Amino acid sequence: EIGGRIILVIPGLALVALAGFSLMQRVRLSNGPVLAFPLLLAGLAFYLLVGAELFYIVDQFGGGFRRMNTVFKTYYQAWLLLGIVSSYGLYYLWSVRSGLQVPARVGRVLQGGRLLWVGSVAVLLVASFYYSVGAVLDRTGLLRDGYTASDNTLDGLDFIQQSNPEEYAAISWLRDEAGWGRIIEAVGDDYSEFGRVSSATGLPTILGWKGHELQWRSSSQVFQGREEDVKTIYSSEDGEAVKRLLASYDVRYVYLGPRERQSYGGQYLANHSEFLKTAFEQGGVIIYEMADTTAANR
C-alpha cells in the first residue's frame, strides 16, 4: 500500500526538504531569522502530512476508514501551522522585490501577474468567509423565528436545564455536594444522552461509551463484563450480589433517571435500603449513596 501512495508522498517530502534547506540558508543571513520561523513551521506541517500518508494508528476502524483518526490528529495541527505560514507567505510574496534588471514591458507583465494572483487569492479568501458567517447564523439561531439573545449561552449544561430540569438539578447537586466518588449510570450508544452525568460532573463511571472505549484500546478485554454488571446492579433483586458489585467497583453513587429506568427498570434499588440511602430525589431522578462510603468518608 505504501508503494501505491508514493506519488502522494514524494511532493510532500520535496516540500519538507525545500523548507529545511531554505531554513538553513536563511539562518546564515543577517536578516534570515525573520524567515526562519515560518519555514520551520512549514517544514513541520509538511512532515505531519507526509507522515499521515505513510503511517496510521491501528484502531477499530477498517477499510476506507482505517486512516480516519490518524488524519484527524495530524491534519488539524498541520492546517493550523500552514494557516500561520500562509499569512506570512502572502505578505512576503507581495512585498518581495526582484533584484533582476528586466525591461519595462516585462516588469509591467510581472506586475500584472502579481495583481492577478493577489486578486484570485482575495476572491478565494472572501468566498471562504461564507462558512464563518453561515456557521454563526446557523449555530446561534439569529435568523430563527422567536430568537432572543438569552437563547445563546456559554453554559454547556443549559440545554439540559431547559429540556430536563430534574436531571440538571441532580447534576448540579453532584457537582456541588460530591467532591469525590465513582458513580454508576446506564450504558448506551456513543453520541447519545448516555454517560452525560459522568461527563457533566467529572465523576468517573463504570463504563461510558462502549465504542470509544473499544476504539482507544482496540480490545474489549479491559472492560469486558462491565456492561452486564451495570445491568445486574440496576435489575437484580439479589441485594448481596448488588452490594458486592458496587463494592468491587468502589461505587459511591447510583444514579437512577429516565435512561436507567428505560434500560433496566431499576425498581429493585429501593429494596436495598440497608446499604443504599437516598441522597437526592427530585421528580423522576433519584441518587442513591452507598451507606458504607457515607460513614467512612464524611
Backbone hydrogen bonds, N-H to C=O, Kabsch-Sander energy under -0.5 kcal/mol:
donor,donor_aa,acceptor,acceptor_aa,energy
5,R,1,E,-1.0
5,R,2,I,-0.7
6,I,2,I,-0.5
6,I,3,G,-0.8
8,L,5,R,-1.0
9,V,5,R,-1.6
10,I,6,I,-2.6
12,G,8,L,-0.8
13,L,9,V,-2.7
14,A,10,I,-2.4
15,L,11,P,-2.1
16,V,12,G,-2.3
17,A,13,L,-2.6
18,L,14,A,-2.6
19,A,15,L,-2.6
20,G,16,V,-2.4
21,F,17,A,-2.8
22,S,18,L,-2.6
23,L,19,A,-2.2
24,M,20,G,-2.2
25,Q,21,F,-2.1
26,R,22,S,-2.6
27,V,23,L,-2.0
28,R,24,M,-0.9
28,R,25,Q,-0.5
29,L,25,Q,-0.6
29,L,26,R,-1.0
32,G,29,L,-0.8
34,V,31,N,-0.8
35,L,32,G,-1.8
36,A,32,G,-1.4
37,F,33,P,-1.0
39,L,35,L,-1.9
40,L,36,A,-2.2
41,L,37,F,-2.3
42,A,38,P,-2.4
43,G,39,L,-2.6
44,L,40,L,-2.1
45,A,41,L,-2.4
46,F,42,A,-2.6
47,Y,43,G,-1.9
48,L,44,L,-2.1
49,L,45,A,-2.0
50,V,46,F,-2.5
51,G,47,Y,-2.4
52,A,48,L,-1.9
53,E,49,L,-0.9
53,E,50,V,-0.7
54,L,50,V,-1.1
54,L,51,G,-0.6
55,F,51,G,-2.7
65,F,62,G,-1.9
66,R,63,G,-1.3
68,M,65,F,-1.6
71,V,67,R,-2.7
72,F,68,M,-2.3
73,K,69,N,-2.4
74,T,70,T,-1.7
75,Y,71,V,-2.8
76,Y,72,F,-1.3
78,A,74,T,-2.5
79,W,75,Y,-2.9
80,L,76,Y,-1.7
81,L,77,Q,-2.3
82,L,78,A,-2.9
83,G,79,W,-2.0
84,I,80,L,-1.6
85,V,81,L,-2.4
86,S,82,L,-2.9
87,S,83,G,-1.6
88,Y,84,I,-1.6
89,G,85,V,-2.9
90,L,86,S,-2.6
91,Y,87,S,-1.5
92,Y,88,Y,-2.7
93,L,89,G,-2.7
94,W,90,L,-1.6
95,S,91,Y,-2.1
96,V,92,Y,-2.3
102,V,100,L,-0.7
107,G,103,P,-2.6
108,R,104,A,-2.3
109,V,105,R,-1.9
110,L,106,V,-2.7
111,Q,107,G,-2.5
112,G,108,R,-2.6
113,G,109,V,-2.5
114,R,110,L,-2.3
115,L,111,Q,-2.3
116,L,112,G,-2.4
117,W,113,G,-2.4
118,V,114,R,-2.8
119,G,115,L,-2.6
120,S,116,L,-2.2
121,V,117,W,-2.3
122,A,118,V,-2.5
123,V,119,G,-2.3
124,L,120,S,-2.2
125,L,121,V,-2.5
126,V,122,A,-2.6
127,A,123,V,-2.4
128,S,124,L,-2.0
129,F,125,L,-1.1
129,F,126,V,-0.6
130,Y,127,A,-1.3
131,Y,128,S,-0.9
132,S,128,S,-0.7
133,V,129,F,-2.2
134,G,130,Y,-3.4
135,A,131,Y,-3.3
136,V,132,S,-1.7
137,L,133,V,-2.3
138,D,134,G,-2.4
139,R,135,A,-2.9
140,T,136,V,-2.2
141,G,137,L,-1.0
142,L,137,L,-0.7
143,L,137,L,-0.6
144,R,141,G,-1.8
147,Y,144,R,-1.7
151,D,148,T,-2.1
152,N,149,A,-1.4
156,G,154,L,-0.8
158,D,155,D,-1.5
160,I,157,L,-0.6
161,Q,157,L,-1.8
162,Q,158,D,-1.8
163,S,159,F,-2.4
164,N,160,I,-3.3
168,Y,164,N,-2.1
169,A,165,P,-2.3
170,A,166,E,-1.9
171,I,167,E,-2.7
172,S,168,Y,-2.6
173,W,169,A,-2.2
174,L,170,A,-2.3
175,R,171,I,-2.4
176,D,172,S,-2.1
177,E,173,W,-3.3
178,A,173,W,-0.6
178,A,174,L,-1.6
179,G,177,E,-1.0
182,R,250,D,-0.8
183,I,204,P,-2.9
184,I,253,Y,-1.3
196,R,193,E,-1.5
199,S,195,G,-1.8
200,A,196,R,-2.1
201,T,197,V,-1.6
202,G,198,S,-2.3
206,I,183,I,-0.7
210,K,188,G,-0.8
210,K,208,G,-0.7
213,E,209,W,-1.9
214,L,210,K,-2.6
215,Q,211,G,-2.1
216,W,212,H,-2.4
217,R,213,E,-1.3
218,S,214,L,-2.9
224,Q,220,S,-0.8
226,R,223,F,-1.9
229,D,225,G,-1.9
230,V,226,R,-2.5
231,K,227,E,-2.0
232,T,228,E,-2.2
233,I,229,D,-2.4
234,Y,230,V,-1.8
235,S,231,K,-2.0
236,S,232,T,-2.3
239,G,237,E,-1.1
242,V,238,D,-2.1
243,K,239,G,-2.8
244,R,240,E,-2.4
245,L,241,A,-2.0
246,L,242,V,-2.5
247,A,243,K,-2.3
248,S,244,R,-2.1
249,Y,245,L,-1.6
250,D,247,A,-0.9
251,V,246,L,-2.7
252,R,182,R,-3.1
253,Y,182,R,-1.9
254,V,288,Y,-2.7
255,Y,184,I,-2.5
255,Y,253,Y,-0.6
256,L,286,I,-2.7
257,G,255,Y,-0.5
261,R,257,G,-2.3
262,Q,258,P,-2.3
263,S,259,R,-2.1
264,Y,260,E,-3.0
265,G,260,E,-1.0
265,G,261,R,-0.7
266,G,264,Y,-1.1
268,Y,234,Y,-0.5
269,L,266,G,-1.1
271,N,268,Y,-1.3
272,H,269,L,-1.7
275,F,272,H,-1.6
276,L,272,H,-2.1
277,K,275,F,-0.6
277,K,289,E,-2.8
279,A,277,K,-0.6
279,A,287,I,-2.8
280,F,287,I,-1.6
282,Q,285,V,-2.5
285,V,282,Q,-2.0
286,I,256,L,-2.6
287,I,280,F,-2.9
288,Y,254,V,-2.7
288,Y,286,I,-0.5
289,E,277,K,-3.2
290,M,252,R,-2.5
291,A,275,F,-2.9
294,T,290,M,-1.8
295,A,291,A,-2.0
296,A,292,D,-2.1
297,N,293,T,-1.8
298,R,294,T,-0.6
